[in-house]
Amino acid sequence: MNWRGLGVLSASLLQGDALREMVEDNITAGILSHIAREHRAGRRLLVMTTNLDTQRAVVWNIGAIASSDRADALPLIRRILIASASVPGIFPPVSIKTVVDGRPIVELHSDGGSSAQFFTLPEHLIVAPDHAGEENLHIYVIINNALIPEFSMSPGKALPIMARAYAILLKSQTKQGLIALYNFGQRSGVELDIASIDQQVPYSMADPLNGAYMRAVYGIGYQKALDGSLWAQRPEFIVSRRYVAKQ
């Protein structure tokens, strides 16, 4: 992972080369055609970013872009995906060209998690007191994080403390979002299933694409799917055991 010099004075601590290369290697023209085909079949692939200029979440219809005649569909989708994973301060924001009121502008987009940790329904529906839709909705939420408190000794330095505080903020935001969604489901009869990491896996924001970490959390999810314990019908914030990687 490449660090920037004088990170506190730069746009981010990490340059983001590894993230960009990962997206470019995996999101190919072939993948684009698959996404377009599924979109035409009625499936939707939505990705959320945060517009830093307007302080608003932006939900991108990736399938519609893939199936369009835009010459820049592939590079645009790649930029959107990179932006959606660019945690502010850790990875640099991504500039995306757009048109507002007939004028071309360049917006800065970053991780959608700054706006919301997951997107299910518009906020005005979730907070509606007596919403009862005619459709039989069943919402599945996969949280790529642990909802439980995770112990870690915080170094007495500014950047590690900021990173730790940001991680706590994201986790708290996730919890509140799940509680609101659960209460909405109870009021409106919507079924809800939640999957999250229920073990503490060592993780460093300085190395967010660490292969050992990603394989560990994938293994946890895979095993829970096999034994039928993946989904919970309500948010669970219990303290579980610490994960110990096998040598």
C-alpha positions as a printed Julia matrix, in Angstrom:
247×3 Matrix{Float64}:
   0.0     0.0     0.0
   1.46    3.36   -1.07
   1.53    6.15    1.49
   1.49    9.84    0.58
   4.12   12.12    2.03
   2.76   14.6     4.6
  -0.58   12.78    4.63
  -2.35   15.36    6.81
  -1.71   18.01    4.15
  -2.72   15.79    1.21
  -6.11   14.65   -0.06
  -5.63   11.24    1.57
  -3.21    9.06    3.5
  -3.03    6.42    0.75
  -2.58    7.0    -2.95
  -5.24    4.48   -3.96
  -3.24    2.81   -6.73
  -3.98   -0.69   -5.42
  -7.72    0.0    -5.24
  -7.8     1.41   -8.76
  -5.81   -1.51  -10.16
  -8.11   -4.01   -8.43
 -11.2    -2.4    -9.93
  -9.67   -2.14  -13.4
  -8.52   -5.77  -13.32
 -11.94   -7.1   -12.28
 -14.38   -4.74  -14.02
 -13.74   -5.58  -17.66
 -15.71   -5.15  -20.87
 -16.95   -8.73  -20.4
 -18.25   -7.97  -16.93
 -19.89   -4.83  -18.32
 -21.81   -6.89  -20.89
 -22.98   -9.3   -18.17
 -24.25   -6.4   -16.05
 -26.06   -4.94  -19.07
 -27.71   -8.28  -19.84
 -28.96   -8.7   -16.27
 -30.25   -5.12  -16.3
 -32.3    -5.81  -19.43
 -33.66   -8.92  -17.68
 -35.04   -6.74  -14.88
 -32.33   -6.9   -12.25
 -30.87   -3.72  -10.8
 -27.32   -3.03   -9.62
 -27.23    0.16   -7.56
 -24.05    1.7    -6.11
 -23.98    4.65   -3.71
 -21.35    7.36   -3.41
 -21.21   10.6    -1.44
 -21.01   13.9    -3.31
 -18.57   15.87   -1.16
 -19.57   19.15   -2.8
 -23.31   18.87   -2.07
 -23.08   16.65    1.05
 -25.64   14.3    -0.46
 -25.75   10.61   -1.27
 -25.88    9.67   -4.95
 -27.33    6.31   -6.04
 -25.97    5.19   -9.41
 -27.87    2.74  -11.61
 -24.86    0.75  -12.81
 -26.96   -1.52  -15.0
 -28.51    1.4   -16.86
 -25.06    2.87  -17.52
 -23.73   -0.49  -18.69
 -26.61   -1.01  -21.12
 -26.46    2.54  -22.48
 -24.72    3.67  -25.64
 -22.26    5.82  -23.71
 -18.73    5.51  -25.08
 -17.38    6.12  -21.58
 -19.62    3.54  -19.82
 -16.75    1.29  -18.69
 -14.41    4.02  -17.33
 -17.38    5.77  -15.7
 -18.5     2.63  -13.89
 -14.95    2.01  -12.77
 -14.7     5.54  -11.35
 -18.01    5.12   -9.55
 -16.9     1.84   -7.97
 -13.57    3.32   -6.92
 -15.34    6.33   -5.42
 -17.81    4.08   -3.57
 -14.9     2.38   -1.78
 -12.77    5.49   -1.19
 -13.03    6.13    2.54
 -12.53    9.89    3.1
  -9.05   10.7     4.32
  -7.8     7.17    3.6
  -8.25    7.08   -0.18
  -8.47   10.2    -2.38
 -11.91   11.25   -3.64
 -12.73   10.61   -7.29
 -13.62   13.37   -9.74
 -16.65   12.63  -11.93
 -17.73   14.84  -14.81
 -21.41   15.75  -15.01
 -23.76   18.44  -16.3
 -25.82   20.7   -14.01
 -28.23   23.24  -15.47
 -26.62   22.76  -18.87
 -23.12   23.49  -17.6
 -20.36   20.84  -17.39
 -18.86   20.56  -13.92
 -16.58   18.17  -12.04
 -17.84   16.74   -8.75
 -15.82   15.01   -6.03
 -17.25   11.67   -4.88
 -16.15    9.35   -2.1
 -17.39    6.36   -0.08
 -21.18    6.2     0.15
 -20.76    5.11    3.75
 -20.29    8.75    4.75
 -23.98    9.25    3.87
 -25.37    5.84    4.86
 -23.84    2.45    5.51
 -26.43    0.74    3.33
 -29.29    1.76    1.05
 -32.65    0.0     1.1
 -35.51    2.49    0.88
 -35.79    6.3     0.69
 -35.52    7.88    4.12
 -39.02    9.4     3.99
 -40.49    5.88    3.75
 -38.43    4.46    6.59
 -39.56    7.19    9.01
 -43.2     7.18    7.83
 -45.41    6.4    10.87
 -48.0     4.21    9.14
 -46.47    2.99    5.91
 -47.98   -0.27    4.67
 -46.99   -1.14    1.13
 -49.03   -3.45   -1.03
 -45.93   -5.4    -2.05
 -44.56   -8.26    0.01
 -41.05   -6.97    0.63
 -38.21   -9.06    2.0
 -35.04   -7.03    2.57
 -31.62   -8.66    2.91
 -28.83   -6.48    4.35
 -25.21   -7.64    4.26
 -22.95   -5.6     6.55
 -19.27   -5.79    5.63
 -18.32   -4.96    9.19
 -18.67   -6.2    12.75
 -21.56   -4.72   14.74
 -19.94   -5.8    17.99
 -17.4    -3.66   19.89
 -13.85   -4.6    18.88
 -11.04   -4.12   21.37
  -7.81   -2.52   20.17
  -5.15   -0.46   21.93
  -5.15    2.97   20.29
  -1.71    4.58   19.82
  -1.46    8.07   21.26
  -0.98    9.71   17.88
  -3.31   11.95   15.9
  -3.81    9.86   12.75
  -4.46    6.49   14.46
  -6.86    8.2    16.86
  -8.71    9.85   13.96
  -8.93    6.51   12.13
 -10.23    4.75   15.24
 -12.82    7.47   15.88
 -13.99    7.32   12.25
 -14.39    3.54   12.5
 -16.5     3.99   15.65
 -18.63    6.59   13.87
 -19.3     4.26   10.93
 -20.21    1.4    13.23
 -22.59    3.59   15.23
 -24.17    4.86   12.01
 -24.68    1.27   10.86
 -26.35    0.3    14.11
 -28.74    3.24   14.0
 -29.61    2.5    10.38
 -30.37   -1.13   11.19
 -32.51   -0.19   14.18
 -34.51    2.26   12.04
 -34.96   -0.37    9.31
 -35.98   -3.02   11.85
 -38.58   -0.71   13.39
 -39.87    0.1     9.91
 -40.21   -3.61    9.18
 -42.14   -4.16   12.4
 -44.57   -1.35   11.54
 -45.09   -2.23    7.9
 -44.82   -6.02    7.83
 -41.6    -6.05    5.83
 -39.41   -9.11    6.41
 -35.78   -8.39    7.25
 -32.65  -10.55    7.24
 -29.25   -9.2     8.35
 -25.81  -10.71    7.89
 -22.69   -9.29    9.55
 -19.29  -10.34   10.88
 -19.77  -11.57   14.44
 -16.1   -12.15   15.24
 -13.22   -9.75   15.76
 -10.74  -10.0    12.91
  -7.52   -7.93   13.08
  -7.77   -5.06   10.61
  -5.74   -1.97    9.78
  -7.13    1.08    7.98
  -3.59    1.62    6.74
  -3.88   -1.64    4.78
  -7.6    -1.94    3.87
  -7.04   -4.33    0.94
  -5.03   -6.83    2.97
  -5.55  -10.27    1.42
  -5.35  -12.19    4.69
  -8.09  -10.02    6.22
 -10.4   -10.38    3.21
  -9.94  -14.15    3.11
 -10.62  -14.38    6.84
 -13.93  -12.5     6.74
 -14.95  -14.37    3.57
 -14.26  -17.64    5.37
 -16.45  -16.57    8.3
 -19.34  -15.73    5.98
 -18.88  -18.92    3.96
 -18.93  -21.11    7.07
 -22.0   -19.35    8.49
 -23.8   -19.89    5.18
 -22.95  -23.6     5.28
 -24.21  -24.12    8.83
 -27.35  -22.03    8.32
 -26.5   -19.29   10.82
 -25.78  -16.46    8.36
 -29.03  -14.5     8.65
 -30.55  -12.83   11.71
 -34.04  -11.33   11.77
 -33.05   -8.43   14.0
 -29.89   -6.4    14.66
 -27.56   -8.18   17.07
 -24.85   -6.24   18.88
 -23.55   -9.02   21.14
 -19.87   -9.29   21.99
 -18.44  -12.42   20.39
 -15.09  -14.16   20.39
 -11.92  -12.84   18.79
 -10.94  -14.43   15.5
  -7.52  -16.08   15.51
  -6.03  -16.74   12.09
  -4.67  -20.22   11.56
  -0.99  -20.45   10.76
